[in-house]
Amino acid sequence: MAMKTLHFETTLQATPARVWDELLGPDGYRAWTAAFGEGSHFVGSWDEGARIRFLGPSGDGMSAEIAEHRPQALVSIRHLGVITGGVEDTTSDSVRAWAPAYETYRLTEVPGGCLLSVSVDTAPQWEAHMQETFPKALALLKGRCEAA
């Protein structure tokens, strides 16, 4: 399956430290990822090499590991499989057709704030959804980061 890498970008009037905390902190993460699904959350660690699960309220979601972590600068997620009904699948043909897939967040300090650049490997059947939803998610993140 040919994956496509999508790119998104937004400038936030906030420090990289503030953006980082909202991007990866449990409360901030729940808030901005609600654009993808209300109740989205993670279980695990953002530390480089750590396993992490990205889940919806049902417990279904994605299993991944943190490929790279440079605080307040970059986090790269290596998606390895899916979780359905509490069962992790990293070996089926349907998963191996796309895994690993990467999702990377880069923060760059700019005058008056922070530029957030996102790249995400996407399967063709998810491209339209990501193109529609990611800008909404980044708008939620921007709102939180720029709130007084």
CYANA upper distance limits for C-alpha pairs under 8 A (distance plus 0.5 A):
  1 MET  CA     97 ALA  CA      6.06
  1 MET  CA     98 TRP  CA      6.82
  1 MET  CA    123 ALA  CA      7.80
  2 ALA  CA     98 TRP  CA      8.35
  2 ALA  CA    123 ALA  CA      7.43
  2 ALA  CA    124 PRO  CA      7.93
  3 MET  CA     98 TRP  CA      7.41
  3 MET  CA    121 ASP  CA      6.54
  3 MET  CA    122 THR  CA      5.92
  3 MET  CA    123 ALA  CA      5.39
  3 MET  CA    124 PRO  CA      7.17
  4 LYS  CA    121 ASP  CA      6.02
  4 LYS  CA    122 THR  CA      5.74
  4 LYS  CA    123 ALA  CA      6.94
  4 LYS  CA    124 PRO  CA      7.62
  4 LYS  CA    127 GLU  CA      8.45
  5 THR  CA    119 SER  CA      6.79
  5 THR  CA    120 VAL  CA      5.86
  5 THR  CA    121 ASP  CA      4.79
  5 THR  CA    122 THR  CA      6.53
  6 LEU  CA    119 SER  CA      6.02
  6 LEU  CA    120 VAL  CA      5.79
  6 LEU  CA    121 ASP  CA      6.85
  6 LEU  CA    122 THR  CA      7.48
  6 LEU  CA    131 GLN  CA      8.38
  7 HIS  CA    117 SER  CA      7.76
  7 HIS  CA    118 VAL  CA      6.09
  7 HIS  CA    119 SER  CA      5.03
  7 HIS  CA    120 VAL  CA      7.14
  8 PHE  CA    117 SER  CA      6.38
  8 PHE  CA    118 VAL  CA      5.56
  8 PHE  CA    119 SER  CA      7.01
  8 PHE  CA    134 PHE  CA      7.99
  8 PHE  CA    135 PRO  CA      7.82
  9 GLU  CA    115 LEU  CA      7.65
  9 GLU  CA    116 LEU  CA      6.10
  9 GLU  CA    117 SER  CA      4.98
  9 GLU  CA    118 VAL  CA      6.64
 10 THR  CA    115 LEU  CA      6.41
 10 THR  CA    116 LEU  CA      5.91
 10 THR  CA    117 SER  CA      7.28
 10 THR  CA    138 LEU  CA      7.67
 10 THR  CA    142 LYS  CA      8.49
 11 THR  CA    113 GLY  CA      7.50
 11 THR  CA    114 CYS  CA      6.16
 11 THR  CA    115 LEU  CA      4.87
 11 THR  CA    116 LEU  CA      6.64
 12 LEU  CA     19 VAL  CA      8.40
 12 LEU  CA    113 GLY  CA      6.09
 12 LEU  CA    114 CYS  CA      5.78
 12 LEU  CA    115 LEU  CA      6.83
 12 LEU  CA    116 LEU  CA      8.04
 12 LEU  CA    142 LYS  CA      6.31
 12 LEU  CA    145 CYS  CA      7.64
 12 LEU  CA    146 GLU  CA      7.41
 13 GLN  CA    112 GLY  CA      6.37
 13 GLN  CA    113 GLY  CA      4.80
 13 GLN  CA    114 CYS  CA      6.96
 13 GLN  CA    145 CYS  CA      7.98
 13 GLN  CA    146 GLU  CA      6.34
 14 ALA  CA     18 ARG  CA      6.67
 14 ALA  CA     19 VAL  CA      7.02
 14 ALA  CA    112 GLY  CA      7.88
 14 ALA  CA    113 GLY  CA      5.21
 14 ALA  CA    114 CYS  CA      6.58
 14 ALA  CA    145 CYS  CA      6.54
 14 ALA  CA    146 GLU  CA      6.47
 15 THR  CA     19 VAL  CA      6.83
 15 THR  CA    109 GLU  CA      7.77
 15 THR  CA    113 GLY  CA      5.94
 15 THR  CA    114 CYS  CA      6.43
 16 PRO  CA     20 TRP  CA      6.40
 16 PRO  CA     72 GLN  CA      6.11
 16 PRO  CA     73 ALA  CA      7.95
 16 PRO  CA    107 LEU  CA      6.86
 16 PRO  CA    108 THR  CA      7.68
 16 PRO  CA    109 GLU  CA      6.87
 16 PRO  CA    113 GLY  CA      7.87
 16 PRO  CA    114 CYS  CA      6.14
 17 ALA  CA     21 ASP  CA      6.74
 17 ALA  CA     72 GLN  CA      6.11
 18 ARG  CA     22 GLU  CA      6.82
 18 ARG  CA    145 CYS  CA      6.89
 19 VAL  CA     23 LEU  CA      6.39
 19 VAL  CA     72 GLN  CA      8.39
 19 VAL  CA    114 CYS  CA      8.16
 19 VAL  CA    145 CYS  CA      6.38
 20 TRP  CA     24 LEU  CA      6.59
 20 TRP  CA     25 GLY  CA      8.29
 20 TRP  CA     71 PRO  CA      8.19
 20 TRP  CA     72 GLN  CA      5.93
 21 ASP  CA     25 GLY  CA      5.65
 21 ASP  CA     28 GLY  CA      7.74
 22 GLU  CA     27 ASP  CA      7.94
 22 GLU  CA     28 GLY  CA      4.80
 22 GLU  CA     29 TYR  CA      6.88
 22 GLU  CA    141 LEU  CA      7.50
 22 GLU  CA    144 ARG  CA      7.71
 22 GLU  CA    145 CYS  CA      7.12
 23 LEU  CA     28 GLY  CA      6.45
 23 LEU  CA     29 TYR  CA      6.02
 23 LEU  CA     32 TRP  CA      8.22
 23 LEU  CA    141 LEU  CA      7.55
 24 LEU  CA     28 GLY  CA      7.24
 24 LEU  CA     29 TYR  CA      6.03
 24 LEU  CA     46 TRP  CA      8.27
 25 GLY  CA     29 TYR  CA      6.22
 26 PRO  CA     30 ARG  CA      6.69
 26 PRO  CA     41 HIS  CA      7.70
 26 PRO  CA     42 PHE  CA      7.96
 27 ASP  CA     31 ALA  CA      6.78
 28 GLY  CA     32 TRP  CA      6.79
 28 GLY  CA    141 LEU  CA      8.04
 28 GLY  CA    144 ARG  CA      8.10
 29 TYR  CA     33 THR  CA      6.39
 29 TYR  CA     41 HIS  CA      7.27
 30 ARG  CA     34 ALA  CA      6.56
 30 ARG  CA     38 GLU  CA      8.47
 30 ARG  CA     39 GLY  CA      7.03
 30 ARG  CA     40 SER  CA      6.14
 30 ARG  CA     41 HIS  CA      5.91
 31 ALA  CA    140 LEU  CA      7.70
 31 ALA  CA    141 LEU  CA      8.02
 32 TRP  CA    137 ALA  CA      5.65
 32 TRP  CA    138 LEU  CA      7.38
 32 TRP  CA    139 ALA  CA      8.47
 32 TRP  CA    140 LEU  CA      5.54
 32 TRP  CA    141 LEU  CA      5.55
 33 THR  CA     37 GLY  CA      7.21
 33 THR  CA     38 GLU  CA      8.03
 33 THR  CA     40 SER  CA      6.55
 33 THR  CA     41 HIS  CA      8.28
 33 THR  CA    137 ALA  CA      6.37
 34 ALA  CA     38 GLU  CA      4.84
 34 ALA  CA     39 GLY  CA      6.80
 34 ALA  CA     40 SER  CA      6.50
 34 ALA  CA    137 ALA  CA      7.79
 35 ALA  CA    133 THR  CA      6.83
 35 ALA  CA    134 PHE  CA      8.18
 35 ALA  CA    136 LYS  CA      6.67
 35 ALA  CA    137 ALA  CA      5.57
 35 ALA  CA    140 LEU  CA      8.35
 36 PHE  CA     40 SER  CA      7.99
 36 PHE  CA    133 THR  CA      6.89
 36 PHE  CA    134 PHE  CA      8.37
 36 PHE  CA    137 ALA  CA      7.76
 37 GLY  CA     56 GLY  CA      7.36
 38 GLU  CA     56 GLY  CA      7.99
 38 GLU  CA     57 PRO  CA      8.24
 39 GLY  CA     56 GLY  CA      6.22
 39 GLY  CA     57 PRO  CA      5.78
 40 SER  CA     54 PHE  CA      7.71
 40 SER  CA     55 LEU  CA      6.15
 40 SER  CA     56 GLY  CA      4.97
 40 SER  CA     57 PRO  CA      6.97
 41 HIS  CA     54 PHE  CA      6.40
 41 HIS  CA     55 LEU  CA      5.95
 41 HIS  CA     56 GLY  CA      6.92
 41 HIS  CA     57 PRO  CA      8.49
 42 PHE  CA     52 ILE  CA      7.35
 42 PHE  CA     53 ARG  CA      5.94
 42 PHE  CA     54 PHE  CA      4.99
 42 PHE  CA     55 LEU  CA      6.40
 43 VAL  CA     52 ILE  CA      6.26
 43 VAL  CA     53 ARG  CA      5.66
 43 VAL  CA     54 PHE  CA      7.16
 43 VAL  CA     55 LEU  CA      8.20
 44 GLY  CA     50 ALA  CA      7.95
 44 GLY  CA     51 ARG  CA      6.68
 44 GLY  CA     52 ILE  CA      4.85
 44 GLY  CA     53 ARG  CA      6.81
 45 SER  CA     50 ALA  CA      6.37
 45 SER  CA     51 ARG  CA      7.14
 45 SER  CA     52 ILE  CA      6.34
 46 TRP  CA     50 ALA  CA      7.08
 46 TRP  CA     52 ILE  CA      7.71
 46 TRP  CA     66 ILE  CA      6.70
 46 TRP  CA     69 HIS  CA      7.81
 47 ASP  CA     66 ILE  CA      6.98
 47 ASP  CA     69 HIS  CA      6.87
 48 GLU  CA     65 GLU  CA      8.32
 48 GLU  CA     66 ILE  CA      5.48
 48 GLU  CA     67 ALA  CA      6.37
 48 GLU  CA     68 GLU  CA      5.71
 48 GLU  CA     69 HIS  CA      5.66
 49 GLY  CA     65 GLU  CA      6.56
 49 GLY  CA     66 ILE  CA      5.66
 49 GLY  CA     67 ALA  CA      6.41
 49 GLY  CA     68 GLU  CA      7.88
 50 ALA  CA     65 GLU  CA      5.94
 50 ALA  CA     66 ILE  CA      6.08
 51 ARG  CA     63 SER  CA      8.02
 51 ARG  CA     64 ALA  CA      6.34
 51 ARG  CA     65 GLU  CA      4.76
 51 ARG  CA     66 ILE  CA      7.08
 52 ILE  CA     63 SER  CA      6.67
 52 ILE  CA     64 ALA  CA      5.83
 52 ILE  CA     65 GLU  CA      6.06
 52 ILE  CA     66 ILE  CA      7.80
 53 ARG  CA     61 GLY  CA      7.68
 53 ARG  CA     62 MET  CA      6.24
 53 ARG  CA     63 SER  CA      5.08
 53 ARG  CA     64 ALA  CA      6.55
 54 PHE  CA     61 GLY  CA      6.04
 54 PHE  CA     62 MET  CA      5.66
 54 PHE  CA     63 SER  CA      6.97
 54 PHE  CA     64 ALA  CA      8.38
 55 LEU  CA     59 GLY  CA      5.91
 55 LEU  CA     60 ASP  CA      6.00
 55 LEU  CA     61 GLY  CA      4.87
 55 LEU  CA     62 MET  CA      7.02
 56 GLY  CA     60 ASP  CA      6.28
 56 GLY  CA     61 GLY  CA      6.61
 59 GLY  CA     83 ILE  CA      8.12
 59 GLY  CA     84 THR  CA      8.01
 59 GLY  CA     85 GLY  CA      7.54
 59 GLY  CA     86 GLY  CA      6.99
 60 ASP  CA     82 VAL  CA      8.11
 60 ASP  CA     83 ILE  CA      5.57
 60 ASP  CA     84 THR  CA      5.33
 60 ASP  CA     85 GLY  CA      6.72
 60 ASP  CA     86 GLY  CA      7.19
 61 GLY  CA     82 VAL  CA      6.23
 61 GLY  CA     83 ILE  CA      5.52
 61 GLY  CA     84 THR  CA      7.32
 62 MET  CA     79 HIS  CA      7.43
 62 MET  CA     80 LEU  CA      8.07
 62 MET  CA     81 GLY  CA      6.27
 62 MET  CA     82 VAL  CA      4.86
 62 MET  CA     83 ILE  CA      6.11
 63 SER  CA     79 HIS  CA      6.58
 63 SER  CA     80 LEU  CA      6.21
 63 SER  CA     81 GLY  CA      5.62
 63 SER  CA     82 VAL  CA      6.17
 63 SER  CA     83 ILE  CA      7.13
 63 SER  CA     88 GLU  CA      7.72
 64 ALA  CA     77 ILE  CA      7.09
 64 ALA  CA     78 ARG  CA      5.92
 64 ALA  CA     79 HIS  CA      4.67
 64 ALA  CA     80 LEU  CA      5.49
 64 ALA  CA     81 GLY  CA      7.33
 65 GLU  CA     77 ILE  CA      6.46
 65 GLU  CA     78 ARG  CA      5.81
 65 GLU  CA     79 HIS  CA      7.08
 65 GLU  CA     80 LEU  CA      7.89
 66 ILE  CA     75 VAL  CA      7.84
 66 ILE  CA     76 SER  CA      6.51
 66 ILE  CA     77 ILE  CA      5.20
 66 ILE  CA     78 ARG  CA      6.52
 67 ALA  CA     75 VAL  CA      8.16
 67 ALA  CA     76 SER  CA      5.83
 67 ALA  CA     77 ILE  CA      5.99
 67 ALA  CA     78 ARG  CA      6.18
 68 GLU  CA     74 LEU  CA      7.82
 68 GLU  CA     75 VAL  CA      6.02
 68 GLU  CA     76 SER  CA      5.48
 68 GLU  CA     77 ILE  CA      7.72
 69 HIS  CA     74 LEU  CA      6.32
 69 HIS  CA     75 VAL  CA      5.02
 69 HIS  CA     76 SER  CA      7.03
 70 ARG  CA     74 LEU  CA      5.53
 70 ARG  CA     75 VAL  CA      6.78
 71 PRO  CA     75 VAL  CA      8.16
 72 GLN  CA    107 LEU  CA      7.06
 73 ALA  CA    106 ARG  CA      6.15
 73 ALA  CA    107 LEU  CA      5.24
 73 ALA  CA    108 THR  CA      7.14
 74 LEU  CA    104 THR  CA      7.71
 74 LEU  CA    105 TYR  CA      6.03
 74 LEU  CA    106 ARG  CA      4.98
 74 LEU  CA    107 LEU  CA      6.67
 75 VAL  CA    104 THR  CA      6.29
 75 VAL  CA    105 TYR  CA      5.88
 75 VAL  CA    106 ARG  CA      7.32
 76 SER  CA    102 TYR  CA      7.29
 76 SER  CA    103 GLU  CA      6.26
 76 SER  CA    104 THR  CA      4.69
 76 SER  CA    105 TYR  CA      6.86
 77 ILE  CA    102 TYR  CA      6.03
 77 ILE  CA    103 GLU  CA      5.59
 77 ILE  CA    104 THR  CA      6.63
 78 ARG  CA    100 PRO  CA      6.54
 78 ARG  CA    101 ALA  CA      6.24
 78 ARG  CA    102 TYR  CA      5.23
 78 ARG  CA    103 GLU  CA      7.23
 79 HIS  CA     99 ALA  CA      7.02
 79 HIS  CA    100 PRO  CA      5.90
 79 HIS  CA    101 ALA  CA      5.55
 79 HIS  CA    102 TYR  CA      6.50
 79 HIS  CA    103 GLU  CA      8.17
 80 LEU  CA     90 THR  CA      6.39
 80 LEU  CA     95 VAL  CA      8.40
 80 LEU  CA     99 ALA  CA      5.86
 80 LEU  CA    100 PRO  CA      5.58
 80 LEU  CA    101 ALA  CA      7.50
 81 GLY  CA     88 GLU  CA      7.38
 81 GLY  CA     89 ASP  CA      5.94
 81 GLY  CA     90 THR  CA      4.87
 81 GLY  CA     91 THR  CA      8.26
 81 GLY  CA     95 VAL  CA      6.49
 81 GLY  CA     99 ALA  CA      7.17
 81 GLY  CA    100 PRO  CA      8.31
 82 VAL  CA     88 GLU  CA      6.29
 82 VAL  CA     89 ASP  CA      5.87
 82 VAL  CA     90 THR  CA      7.26
 82 VAL  CA     95 VAL  CA      7.91
 83 ILE  CA     87 VAL  CA      5.81
 83 ILE  CA     88 GLU  CA      4.86
 83 ILE  CA     89 ASP  CA      6.68
 84 THR  CA     88 GLU  CA      7.13
 84 THR  CA     89 ASP  CA      8.41
 89 ASP  CA     95 VAL  CA      7.75
 90 THR  CA     95 VAL  CA      6.60
 90 THR  CA     96 ARG  CA      7.63
 90 THR  CA     99 ALA  CA      8.43
 91 THR  CA     95 VAL  CA      6.83
 91 THR  CA     96 ARG  CA      6.61
 92 SER  CA     96 ARG  CA      6.59
 93 ASP  CA     97 ALA  CA      6.51
 94 SER  CA     98 TRP  CA      7.96
 95 VAL  CA     99 ALA  CA      6.35
 96 ARG  CA    100 PRO  CA      8.14
 98 TRP  CA    123 ALA  CA      7.53
101 ALA  CA    120 VAL  CA      8.26
101 ALA  CA    121 ASP  CA      5.96
101 ALA  CA    122 THR  CA      8.03
102 TYR  CA    119 SER  CA      8.33
102 TYR  CA    120 VAL  CA      6.38
102 TYR  CA    121 ASP  CA      5.97
103 GLU  CA    118 VAL  CA      7.79
103 GLU  CA    119 SER  CA      6.23
103 GLU  CA    120 VAL  CA      4.77
103 GLU  CA    121 ASP  CA      6.84
104 THR  CA    118 VAL  CA      6.10
104 THR  CA    119 SER  CA      5.76
104 THR  CA    120 VAL  CA      6.90
105 TYR  CA    116 LEU  CA      7.34
105 TYR  CA    117 SER  CA      6.32
105 TYR  CA    118 VAL  CA      5.16
105 TYR  CA    119 SER  CA      7.30
106 ARG  CA    115 LEU  CA      8.45
106 ARG  CA    116 LEU  CA      6.18
106 ARG  CA    117 SER  CA      5.62
106 ARG  CA    118 VAL  CA      6.92
107 LEU  CA    114 CYS  CA      6.90
107 LEU  CA    115 LEU  CA      6.17
107 LEU  CA    116 LEU  CA      5.26
107 LEU  CA    117 SER  CA      7.07
108 THR  CA    114 CYS  CA      6.03
108 THR  CA    115 LEU  CA      5.56
108 THR  CA    116 LEU  CA      7.10
109 GLU  CA    113 GLY  CA      6.58
109 GLU  CA    114 CYS  CA      5.01
109 GLU  CA    115 LEU  CA      6.77
110 VAL  CA    114 CYS  CA      5.77
110 VAL  CA    115 LEU  CA      6.91
122 THR  CA    126 TRP  CA      6.73
122 THR  CA    127 GLU  CA      6.47
122 THR  CA    130 MET  CA      8.39
123 ALA  CA    127 GLU  CA      6.91
126 TRP  CA    130 MET  CA      6.67
127 GLU  CA    131 GLN  CA      6.57
128 ALA  CA    132 GLU  CA      6.69
129 HIS  CA    133 THR  CA      6.40
130 MET  CA    134 PHE  CA      5.98
131 GLN  CA    135 PRO  CA      7.71
132 GLU  CA    136 LYS  CA      7.80
133 THR  CA    137 ALA  CA      6.79
134 PHE  CA    138 LEU  CA      6.65
135 PRO  CA    139 ALA  CA      6.63
136 LYS  CA    140 LEU  CA      6.89
137 ALA  CA    141 LEU  CA      6.82
138 LEU  CA    142 LYS  CA      6.51
139 ALA  CA    143 GLY  CA      6.67
140 LEU  CA    144 ARG  CA      6.90
141 LEU  CA    145 CYS  CA      6.66
142 LYS  CA    146 GLU  CA      6.50
143 GLY  CA    147 ALA  CA      6.52
